[in-house]
């Protein structure tokens, strides 16, 4: 076994991989959130569908997406390996875990929180990512007046066995800018009107908040970037940005659609 393999198969090496993949996933969440905010626009889904197309066709983003999928797998696998390893290491089971008084609830339940998130990710990718790539989604045609861009006419185009080509052009005769896009927005609206999916989404975002709150801080600690000068900043980011704001805004999306759309 090479020294490189030994390093990354050690306990510290596994935790290092967990930290790097976790922080990468945290960074992606910010980008994903900014894109998903397009759902709040009153344009019939035009901005959201254009964002979806960009994320699946822009070459650099596609490369990053493959790194994302790999990170999810590695993060889940190494979390399972570390959890099993910790269980085997504790040969004597205590009635009360002595370290619980000095650790947060989220740190003691990272396995449960991670399992909830893994179930959500599988469901989320099956319902949206897989459907966008291989499902028979309809298309939407958006016609915006050149003199008043907020005047948008939306025409639904059913899927007829052959995908259309995403296109943008100006219709000089009609005086409109036209965008034809695969309509992931309509699928999001349908799912966010289902009580069970809204409940799953919100519960998963609560779990994500606890998971990120501990994981973000722990990741920097494992990497040795927890100097007392920077730790207050890391703690604030971990609690407010990743533990509260990001999960809350994600959870607001299905709630907004369910109650107000």
PAZAPA-4460 file (N, C-alpha, C; in steps of 0.05 Angstrom, whole numbers, plus 32768, in hexadecimal, padded with zeros to 4 digits):
% residues 261
    n_x    n_y    n_z   ca_x   ca_y   ca_z    c_x    c_y    c_z   seq   type   mol
   8011   7FE8   8000   8000   8000   8000   8012   8019   8000     1      X     A
   800D   802C   7FEE   801D   8044   7FEC   8018   8056   8004     2      X     A
   802B   8069   8008   8028   807C   801E   800F   808D   801A     3      X     A
   8009   8094   8001   7FF2   80A4   7FFA   7FD8   8095   8002     4      X     A
   7FD7   807B   7FFB   7FBF   806B   8002   7FBC   8068   8020     5      X     A
   7FD3   8064   802E   7FD3   8061   804B   7FC9   807A   8058     6      X     A
   7FD2   8091   804D   7FCA   80AB   8059   7FAC   80AF   8058     7      X     A
   7FA0   80A8   8041   7F83   80AD   803E   7F72   8096   8048     8      X     A
   7F7E   8080   8050   7F6F   806B   805C   7F70   806C   807A     9      X     A
   7F81   807E   8085   7F83   8081   80A2   7F6A   8091   80AB    10      X     A
   7F66   8091   80C6   7F50   809F   80D1   7F51   80BD   80CB    11      X     A
   7F69   80C9   80CD   7F6C   80E5   80C7   7F67   80EA   80A9    12      X     A
   7F71   80D8   8098   7F6D   80DB   807B   7F50   80DA   8074    13      X     A
   7F40   80C8   8081   7F24   80C6   807B   7F15   80DF   8084    14      X     A
   7F1E   80EA   809B   7F11   8103   80A5   7F19   811A   8092    15      X     A
   7F30   8119   8087   7F39   812E   8075   7F28   812E   805C    16      X     A
   7F23   8116   8051   7F11   8114   803A   7EF5   811D   8040    17      X     A
   7EEB   8116   8058   7ED1   811F   8060   7ED0   813D   8062    18      X     A
   7EE5   814A   806C   7EE6   8167   806F   7EE6   8175   8053    19      X     A
   7EF8   816B   8042   7EFB   8178   8027   7EE1   8175   8017    20      X     A
   7ED6   815D   8017   7EBD   8159   8007   7EA6   8168   8014    21      X     A
   7EA5   8169   802F   7E8F   8178   803C   7E90   8195   8037    22      X     A
   7EA8   81A1   8038   7EAB   81BE   8032   7EA5   81C4   8015    23      X     A
   7EAC   81B2   8003   7EA6   81B6   7FE7   7E88   81B5   7FE3    24      X     A
   7E7A   81A2   7FF0   7E5D   81A1   7FEE   7E50   81BA   7FFA    25      X     A
   7E5C   81C4   800F   7E51   81DD   801C   7E53   81F4   8009    26      X     A
   7E69   81F6   7FFA   7E6D   820B   7FE7   7E59   8209   7FD0    27      X     A
   7E54   81F0   7FC7   7E41   81EB   7FB2   7E25   81F4   7FBA    28      X     A
   7E1E   81EF   7FD4   7E04   81F6   7FDD   7DFE   8214   7FD9    29      X     A
   7E12   8225   7FDD   7E0E   8242   7FD9   7E07   8247   7FBC    30      X     A
   7E16   823B   7FA9   7E11   823F   7F8D   7DF5   8234   7F85    31      X     A
   7DEE   821D   7F90   7DD5   8210   7F8A   7DBE   8221   7F95    32      X     A
   7DC2   822D   7FAD   7DAD   823E   7FB9   7DA8   8257   7FA8    33      X     A
   7DBE   8264   7F9F   7DBB   827C   7F8E   7DAC   8276   7F75    34      X     A
   7DB1   825E   7F69   7DA2   8257   7F51   7D85   8251   7F56    35      X     A
   7D80   8243   7F6C   7D64   823C   7F73   7D53   8254   7F7B    36      X     A
   7D60   826A   7F82   7D51   8282   7F89   7D41   828D   7F72    37      X     A
   7D47   8283   7F5A   7D38   828B   7F42   7D1B   8282   7F44    38      X     A
   7D16   826E   7F55   7CFA   8265   7F59   7CE8   827B   7F63    39      X     A
   7CF3   828E   7F70   7CE3   82A4   7F7C   7CDC   82B9   7F67    40      X     A
   7CE7   82B8   7F4F   7CE1   82CC   7F3B   7CC5   82C6   7F2E    41      X     A
   7CB8   82DB   7F27   7C9D   82D8   7F1B   7CA0   82DA   7EFC    42      X     A
   7CAD   82C6   7EF1   7CB1   82C6   7ED4   7CAA   82AC   7EC7    43      X     A
   7C99   829C   7ED5   7C90   8283   7ECA   7CA6   826D   7ECA    44      X     A
   7CBB   8272   7ED8   7CD1   825E   7ED9   7CE7   8263   7EC6    45      X     A
   7CE7   8279   7EB7   7CFB   827E   7EA3   7D17   827E   7EAF    46      X     A
   7D1C   828E   7EC3   7D36   8291   7ECF   7D40   8276   7EDB    47      X     A
   7D2E   8268   7EE7   7D35   824E   7EF3   7D3C   8239   7EDE    48      X     A
   7D2D   8239   7EC8   7D33   8226   7EB3   7D4D   822D   7EA4    49      X     A
   7D53   8246   7EA2   7D6C   824F   7E95   7D83   8247   7EA7    50      X     A
   7D80   824A   7EC1   7D94   8242   7ED5   7D99   8224   7ED3    51      X     A
   7D83   8214   7ED1   7D86   81F7   7ECF   7D95   81EF   7EB6    52      X     A
   7D8F   81FD   7EA0   7D9E   81F7   7E87   7DBB   81FD   7E89    53      X     A
   7DC1   8215   7E95   7DDD   821D   7E98   7DEC   8209   7EA9    54      X     A
   7DE0   8200   7EBF   7DEE   81EE   7ED1   7DF3   81D2   7EC5    55      X     A
   7DE4   81CB   7EB0   7DE8   81B1   7EA4   7DF6   81B1   7E89    56      X     A
   7DFC   81C9   7E7F   7E09   81CB   7E65   7E23   81DB   7E63    57      X     A
   7E28   81EC   7E77   7E40   81FB   7E78   7E57   81E9   7E81    58      X     A
   7E6B   81E5   7E6F   7E80   81D1   7E74   7E8E   81D2   7E8F    59      X     A
   7E97   81EA   7E98   7EA4   81EA   7EB3   7E92   81E2   7EC9    60      X     A
   7E78   81E9   7EC7   7E65   81E1   7EDB   7E60   81C3   7EDA    61      X     A
   7E60   81B8   7EC3   7E5C   819B   7EC0   7E73   818C   7ECD    62      X     A
   7E8C   8196   7ECA   7EA3   8189   7ED7   7EA0   818B   7EF5    63      X     A
   7E98   81A2   7EFF   7E94   81A5   7F1C   7E7E   8193   7F26    64      X     A
   7E69   818F   7F16   7E53   817D   7F1E   7E5D   8161   7F21    65      X     A
   7E6F   8157   7F10   7E7A   813C   7F14   7E8A   813A   7F2E    66      X     A
   7E99   8150   7F35   7EA7   8151   7F4E   7E93   8150   7F65    67      X     A
   7E7C   815D   7F61   7E67   815E   7F75   7E5D   8141   7F7B    68      X     A
   7E56   8133   7F65   7E4C   8118   7F68   7E60   8106   7F77    69      X     A
   7E7A   8109   7F6F   7E8F   80F9   7F7C   7E91   8101   7F99    70      X     A
   7E8F   811A   7F9F   7E91   8124   7FBB   7E7A   8118   7FCC    71      X     A
   7E62   8117   7FC1   7E4B   810C   7FD0   7E50   80EF   7FD7    72      X     A
   7E5A   80E0   7FC3   7E5F   80C3   7FC7   7E75   80C0   7FDC    73      X     A
   7E8B   80CE   7FD8   7EA2   80CB   7FEB   7E9A   80D4   8007    74      X     A
   7E8B   80E9   8009   7E83   80F4   8023   7E71   80DF   8032    75      X     A
   7E5F   80D3   8023   7E4C   80BF   802F   7E5B   80A6   8036    76      X     A
   7E6D   809C   8024   7E7B   8083   8029   7E8E   8086   8041    77      X     A
   7E9E   809C   8041   7EB1   80A0   8057   7EA3   80A5   8071    78      X     A
   7E8B   80B2   8070   7E7C   80B6   8089   7E74   809B   8094    79      X     A
   7E6B   8089   8083   7E63   806E   808B   7E7B   805E   8096    80      X     A
   7E92   8060   8088   7EAA   8052   8091   7EB3   805C   80AD    81      X     A
   7EB3   8076   80B0   7EBC   8082   80CA   7EA8   807A   80E0    82      X     A
   7E8E   807B   80DB   7E7A   8073   80EF   7E7D   8056   80F7    83      X     A
   7E81   8044   80E4   7E85   8028   80EA   7E9F   8024   80FA    84      X     A
   7EB4   8032   80F2   7ECE   8030   80FF   7ECC   803A   811C    85      X     A
   7EBD   804F   8121   7EBA   805A   813C   7EAA   8046   814D    86      X     A
   7E97   8039   8141   7E87   8025   8150   7E98   800D   8159    87      X     A
   7EA9   8005   8147   7EBB   7FEE   814D   7ECF   7FF5   8162    88      X     A
   7ED8   800F   8161   7EED   8018   8174   7EE3   8019   8190    89      X     A
   7EC9   801D   8193   7EBD   801F   81AE   7EB4   8003   81B6    90      X     A
   7EC6   7FF3   81C0   7EC0   7FD7   81C7   7EAF   7FD6   81E1    91      X     A
   7EB2   7FEA   81F2   7EA2   7FEB   820A   7E8D   8000   8206    92      X     A
   7E74   7FF7   8208   7E5E   800A   8205   7E56   8015   8220    93      X     A
   7E53   8030   8221   7E4C   803D   823A   7E2E   8043   823A    94      X     A
   7E22   8042   8251   7E06   8048   8253   7E01   8065   824C    95      X     A
   7E14   8076   8253   7E13   8092   824C   7E2D   809A   823F    96      X     A
   7E2B   80A6   8227   7E43   80AF   8219   7E4F   80C6   8228    97      X     A
   7E68   80C2   8233   7E74   80D6   8244   7E7A   80F1   8236    98      X     A
   7E7E   80EF   821C   7E85   8108   820D   7E6D   8118   8205    99      X     A
   7E55   810E   820B   7E3D   811C   8201   7E39   8138   820E   100      X     A
   7E43   813B   8226   7E40   8155   8233   7E50   816A   8226   101      X     A
   7E66   8163   8218   7E77   8176   820B   7E74   8177   81ED   102      X     A
   7E60   816A   81E3   7E5B   816A   81C6   7E3F   8173   81C0   103      X     A
   7E3B   817E   81A8   7E20   8188   81A0   7E0F   8170   8197   104      X     A
   7DF5   8175   8197   7DE2   8160   818D   7DE9   8158   8171   105      X     A
   7DEE   816C   8160   7DF4   8167   8144   7E0D   8156   8140   106      X     A
   7E21   815B   8150   7E3A   814B   814E   7E36   812E   8156   107      X     A
   7E24   8129   8169   7E1E   810E   8172   7E0C   80FF   815F   108      X     A
   7DFE   810E   814D   7DEB   8101   813B   7DF0   8106   811E   109      X     A
   7E0A   810A   8117   7E11   810F   80FB   7E0A   80F8   80E9   110      X     A
   7E0B   80E0   80F4   7E03   80C8   80E4   7DE6   80C9   80DC   111      X     A
   7DD5   80CF   80EF   7DB8   80D0   80EA   7DB2   80E7   80D6   112      X     A
   7DBE   80FE   80DC   7DBA   8116   80CB   7DC3   8110   80AE   113      X     A
   7DDB   8103   80AC   7DE6   80FD   8092   7DD4   80E9   8083   114      X     A
   7DC8   80D6   8091   7DB7   80C2   8084   7D9E   80D0   8079   115      X     A
   7D92   80E2   8089   7D7B   80F1   807F   7D82   8101   8066   116      X     A
   7D99   810E   8066   7DA2   811D   804F   7DA7   810B   8037   117      X     A
   7DB3   80F4   803B   7DB8   80E2   8025   7D9E   80D8   8018   118      X     A
   7D8A   80D2   8028   7D70   80CA   801D   7D64   80E1   800D   119      X     A
   7D67   80FA   8018   7D5D   8111   800A   7D6B   8115   7FEF   120      X     A
   7D86   8113   7FEF   7D95   8118   7FD7   7D8E   8104   7FC1   121      X     A
   7D8B   80EA   7FC9   7D83   80D6   7FB6   7D67   80DC   7FAA   122      X     A
   7D54   80E4   7FBC   7D3A   80EB   7FB2   7D3A   8104   7FA1   123      X     A
   7D4A   8118   7FA9   7D4C   8131   7F9B   7D57   812D   7F7F   124      X     A
   7D6D   811E   7F7D   7D79   8119   7F63   7D68   8108   7F51   125      X     A
   7D59   80F5   7F5D   7D47   80E5   7F4D   7D30   80F5   7F42   126      X     A
   7D25   8107   7F53   7D0E   8117   7F4A   7D15   812E   7F37   127      X     A
   7D2D   8139   7F3A   7D34   8151   7F2A   7D4B   814C   7F17   128      X     A
   7D62   8144   7F21   7D79   8141   7F10   7D75   812B   7EFA   129      X     A
   7D6B   8114   7F02   7D66   80FE   7EEF   7D50   8105   7EDB   130      X     A
   7D3B   8112   7EE5   7D25   811A   7ED4   7D2E   812F   7EC0   131      X     A
   7D3F   8141   7EC8   7D48   8156   7EB6   7D59   814A   7E9F   132      X     A
   7D6A   8136   7EA6   7D7C   812A   7E93   7D6E   8115   7E81   133      X     A
   7D5D   8105   7E8D   7D52   80EE   7E7D   7D34   80EC   7E7E   134      X     A
   7D27   80FD   7E8D   7D09   80FC   7E8D   7CFD   810A   7E76   135      X     A
   7CE3   8106   7E72   7CD5   8113   7E5C   7CC9   812E   7E65   136      X     A
   7CDA   8140   7E6D   7CD0   815A   7E76   7CC5   816A   7E5E   137      X     A
   7CB0   817A   7E63   7CA6   818C   7E4E   7CB9   81A3   7E4B   138      X     A
   7CB4   81B3   7E37   7CC4   81CC   7E33   7CB1   81E4   7E37   139      X     A
   7CBE   81FB   7E3B   7CAF   8214   7E3F   7CBA   8228   7E2B   140      X     A
   7CA8   8237   7E1E   7CB0   824C   7E0C   7CA9   8267   7E19   141      X     A
   7CBD   8277   7E1D   7CB9   8291   7E2A   7CBC   82A7   7E15   142      X     A
   7CA8   82B8   7E13   7CA9   82CF   7E01   7CA7   82E9   7E11   143      X     A
   7CBE   82F8   7E11   7CBF   8311   7E21   7CBE   8329   7E0E   144      X     A
   7CAE   833B   7E14   7CAC   8354   7E04   7CC6   8363   7E05   145      X     A
   7CD0   836C   7DEF   7CE9   837B   7DEE   7CE6   8397   7DFB   146      X     A
   7CCE   83A1   7DFB   7CC9   83BB   7E07   7CC3   83B9   7E25   147      X     A
   7CB8   83A2   7E2D   7CB1   839D   7E49   7CB9   8381   7E51   148      X     A
   7CD2   837C   7E58   7CDC   8361   7E5E   7CCD   8352   7E74   149      X     A
   7CBF   8361   7E85   7CAF   8354   7E9A   7C95   8348   7E90   150      X     A
   7C8E   834F   7E77   7C77   8343   7E6A   7C7F   8329   7E5D   151      X     A
   7C7A   8313   7E6B   7C83   82F8   7E62   7C6B   82E7   7E5B   152      X     A
   7C6B   82DB   7E43   7C57   82C8   7E3B   7C63   82AC   7E3B   153      X     A
   7C57   8299   7E4A   7C62   827F   7E4C   7C50   826B   7E3E   154      X     A
   7C5C   825A   7E2C   7C4E   8246   7E1E   7C5A   822B   7E25   155      X     A
   7C4A   8218   7E2E   7C54   81FD   7E35   7C55   81EC   7E1C   156      X     A
   7C6B   81DE   7E18   7C6F   81CC   7E01   7C73   81B0   7E0B   157      X     A
   7C5F   819E   7E08   7C61   8183   7E12   7C79   8173   7E05   158      X     A
   7C84   8161   7E14   7C99   814F   7E0A   7C8D   813B   7DF7   159      X     A
   7C98   8138   7DDF   7C8C   8126   7DCB   7CA1   8111   7DC2   160      X     A
   7CB2   8109   7DD4   7CC4   80F3   7DCE   7CDF   80FC   7DC4   161      X     A
   7CE2   8116   7DBD   7CFB   8120   7DB3   7D00   813B   7DC0   162      X     A
   7D16   813E   7DCF   7D1B   8157   7DDD   7D1F   816E   7DCA   163      X     A
   7D16   8186   7DD1   7D1B   819D   7DC1   7D36   81A8   7DC7   164      X     A
   7D3F   81BB   7DB8   7D59   81C8   7DBC   7D55   81E2   7DCC   165      X     A
   7D64   81E5   7DE1   7D62   81FE   7DF0   7D6B   8215   7DDE   166      X     A
   7D5B   822A   7DDC   7D61   823F   7DCA   7D58   825A   7DD5   167      X     A
   7D66   826F   7DCC   7D60   828B   7DD3   7D63   829B   7DB9   168      X     A
   7D4F   82AB   7DB3   7D50   82BC   7D9B   7D3D   82D3   7D9D   169      X     A
   7D3F   82E6   7D8B   7D2E   82FD   7D8B   7D1B   82FB   7D73   170      X     A
   7D01   82FD   7D78   7CED   82FD   7D62   7CE7   831A   7D5C   171      X     A
   7CF4   8324   7D47   7CF1   8341   7D41   7CD5   8348   7D38   172      X     A
   7CC8   8335   7D2B   7CAC   833B   7D22   7C99   833E   7D39   173      X     A
   7C9C   832C   7D4D   7C8A   832E   7D64   7C94   8342   7D79   174      X     A
   7CAE   834A   7D76   7CB9   835C   7D89   7CBE   834F   7DA4   175      X     A
   7CC7   8335   7DA3   7CCA   8326   7DBC   7CE5   8318   7DBC   176      X     A
   7CEF   8313   7DD4   7D06   8302   7DD8   7CFB   82E7   7DE1   177      X     A
   7D04   82D2   7DD3   7CF9   82B7   7DD8   7D0E   82A4   7DE4   178      X     A
   7D05   8295   7DF8   7D16   8281   7E04   7D06   8267   7E05   179      X     A
   7D12   8251   7DFB   7D06   8237   7DFC   7D18   8226   7E0E   180      X     A
   7D0C   821C   7E24   7D1D   820D   7E38   7D0E   81F5   7E43   181      X     A
   7D1E   81E1   7E4A   7D12   81CA   7E58   7D06   81D3   7E72   182      X     A
   7CED   81CA   7E78   7CDE   81D6   7E8E   7CE1   81C6   7EA8   183      X     A
   7CF8   81C9   7EB5   7CFB   81BC   7ED0   7CEA   81CB   7EE5   184      X     A
   7CE4   81E4   7EE0   7CD4   81F5   7EF2   7CB9   81E8   7EF7   185      X     A
   7CAC   81DE   7EE3   7C91   81D3   7EE6   7C92   81BA   7EF8   186      X     A
   7CA8   81AB   7EF6   7CAB   8193   7F07   7CAF   819B   7F24   187      X     A
   7CBF   81B0   7F28   7CC3   81BA   7F43   7CA9   81C4   7F4F   188      X     A
   7C99   81D2   7F40   7C7F   81DC   7F4A   7C6D   81C4   7F51   189      X     A
   7C6D   81AF   7F41   7C5C   8198   7F47   7C64   818A   7F61   190      X     A
   7C7E   8185   7F64   7C88   8178   7F7C   7C84   8188   7F95   191      X     A
   7C88   81A3   7F92   7C86   81B4   7FAA   7C69   81B9   7FB1   192      X     A
   7C56   81AD   7FA3   7C3A   81AF   7FAA   7C31   8195   7FB9   193      X     A
   7C44   8182   7FBB   7C3D   8169   7FC9   7C46   816A   7FE6   194      X     A
   7C34   8165   7FF8   7C3A   8168   8015   7C51   8157   801E   195      X     A
   7C52   813E   8015   7C67   812C   801E   7C83   8135   8016   196      X     A
   7C85   8141   7FFD   7C9F   814A   7FF4   7CA7   8163   8002   197      X     A
   7C94   8175   8007   7C9B   818E   8016   7CA4   8187   8032   198      X     A
   7C97   8173   803E   7C9F   816B   8059   7CBB   815E   8059   199      X     A
   7CC0   814D   8045   7CDB   8141   8042   7CF0   8156   803E   200      X     A
   7CEA   816A   802E   7CFD   817F   8027   7D04   818F   8040   201      X     A
   7CEF   8198   804F   7CF3   81A9   8066   7D02   819A   807C   202      X     A
   7CFA   8181   8081   7D08   8170   8095   7D25   816C   808E   203      X     A
   7D2A   8168   8074   7D45   8164   806A   7D56   817D   806E   204      X     A
   7D4A   8194   8069   7D58   81AD   806D   7D5F   81B3   808A   205      X     A
   7D4D   81AB   809C   7D53   81AD   80B9   7D6B   819B   80C0   206      X     A
   7D6A   8182   80B5   7D81   8170   80B9   7D9A   817B   80AE   207      X     A
   7D98   8188   8096   7DAF   8193   8089   7DBB   81AA   809A   208      X     A
   7DAA   81BA   80A7   7DB3   81CF   80B7   7DC4   81C5   80CE   209      X     A
   7DBB   81B1   80DC   7DCA   81A5   80F2   7DE4   8199   80E8   210      X     A
   7DE2   818B   80D1   7DF9   817D   80C6   7E0E   8191   80BE   211      X     A
   7E06   81A7   80B1   7E19   81BB   80A8   7E25   81CB   80BF   212      X     A
   7E15   81D0   80D3   7E1E   81DF   80EB   7E36   81D1   80F7   213      X     A
   7E34   81B7   80FB   7E4B   81A9   8107   7E61   81A3   80F2   214      X     A
   7E58   819A   80DA   7E6B   8192   80C5   7E7D   81A8   80BC   215      X     A
   7E72   81C0   80B9   7E82   81D7   80AF   7E99   81DD   80C2   216      X     A
   7E92   81DF   80DC   7EA6   81E5   80F0   7EBA   81CE   80F2   217      X     A
   7EB0   81B5   80F2   7EC1   819E   80F5   7ED5   819B   80DD   218      X     A
   7ECB   81A3   80C5   7EDC   81A1   80AD   7EF5   81B3   80B0   219      X     A
   7EF1   81CB   80B9   7F08   81DE   80BC   7F1A   81D4   80D2   220      X     A
   7F0E   81C8   80E7   7F1E   81BE   80FD   7F30   81A7   80F4   221      X     A
   7F25   8195   80E4   7F35   817E   80DA   7F4C   8188   80C8   222      X     A
   7F46   819D   80B9   7F5B   81A7   80A7   7F6F   81B8   80B5   223      X     A
   7F6A   81BD   80CF   7F7D   81CD   80DF   7F7A   81EB   80DA   224      X     A
   7F62   81F3   80D0   7F5D   820F   80CA   7F4B   821B   80DF   225      X     A
   7F4F   8214   80F8   7F3E   821E   810E   7F4E   822F   8121   226      X     A
   7F60   823F   8117   7F6F   8252   8127   7F5C   8264   8137   227      X     A
   7F63   826A   814F   7F51   827A   8160   7F4A   8295   8154   228      X     A
   7F5B   829E   8142   7F56   82B8   8135   7F3E   82B6   8121   229      X     A
   7F3C   829E   8114   7F27   829A   8100   7F0F   828A   8109   230      X     A
   7F13   827C   8120   7EFD   826B   812A   7EE3   8279   812E   231      X     A
   7EE2   8292   8139   7EC9   82A0   813C   7EBA   82A4   8121   232      X     A
   7ECA   82A9   810C   7EBE   82AD   80F2   7EB2   8293   80E8   233      X     A
   7EC2   827D   80EB   7EB9   8262   80E3   7EA0   825A   80F2   234      X     A
   7E9F   8260   810C   7E88   8259   811C   7E6F   8269   8113   235      X     A
   7E72   8282   810D   7E5B   8293   8104   7E51   8289   80E9   236      X     A
   7E64   8283   80D7   7E5C   8279   80BC   7E4E   825E   80BF   237      X     A
   7E59   824D   80D1   7E4E   8232   80D4   7E32   8233   80E0   238      X     A
   7E2D   8245   80F3   7E13   8247   8100   7DFF   8256   80EE   239      X     A
   7E05   826F   80E7   7DF2   8280   80DA   7DEF   827B   80BC   240      X     A
   7E05   8278   80AE   7E03   8275   8091   7DFB   8258   8089   241      X     A
   7E0A   8244   8093   7E06   8229   808B   7DF2   821A   809D   242      X     A
   7DF0   8222   80B7   7DDE   8214   80C9   7DC2   821F   80C8   243      X     A
   7DBE   8239   80C1   7DA4   8245   80C2   7D9B   8251   80A8   244      X     A
   7DAA   8264   809D   7DA0   8273   8085   7D9D   8261   806D   245      X     A
   7DB1   8252   8065   7DAF   8242   804D   7D99   822D   804F   246      X     A
   7D97   821D   8065   7D81   820A   8067   7D66   8217   8067   247      X     A
   7D64   822E   8075   7D4B   823C   8077   7D41   8246   805C   248      X     A
   7D53   8251   804C   7D4B   825B   8031   7D43   8243   801F   249      X     A
   7D52   822D   8020   7D4B   8216   8011   7D2F   820C   8019   250      X     A
   7D2A   820B   8033   7D10   8201   803D   7CF9   8214   8035   251      X     A
   7D00   822E   8033   7CEB   8242   802B   7CE1   823D   800F   252      X     A
   7CF0   8231   7FFE   7CE8   822D   7FE2   7CCF   821C   7FDF   253      X     A
   7CD0   8203   7FE9   7CB8   81F2   7FE7   7CA0   81FE   7FF7   254      X     A
   7CA6   820B   800D   7C90   8217   801D   7C83   822E   800E   255      X     A
   7C94   823E   8000   7C8A   8254   7FF0   7C78   824A   7FDA   256      X     A
   7C81   8236   7FCB   7C72   822B   7FB5   7C58   821E   7FBF   257      X     A
   7C5A   820F   7FD5   7C42   8200   7FE0   7C2C   8213   7FE9   258      X     A
   7C34   8229   7FF7   7C20   823B   8003   7C19   8253   7FF1   259      X     A
   7C2A   825B   7FDF   7C25   8274   7FD1   7C24   8272   7FB2   260      X     A
   7C2B   825B   7FA6   7C2B   825A   7F89   7C12   824B   7F7F   261      X     A
***
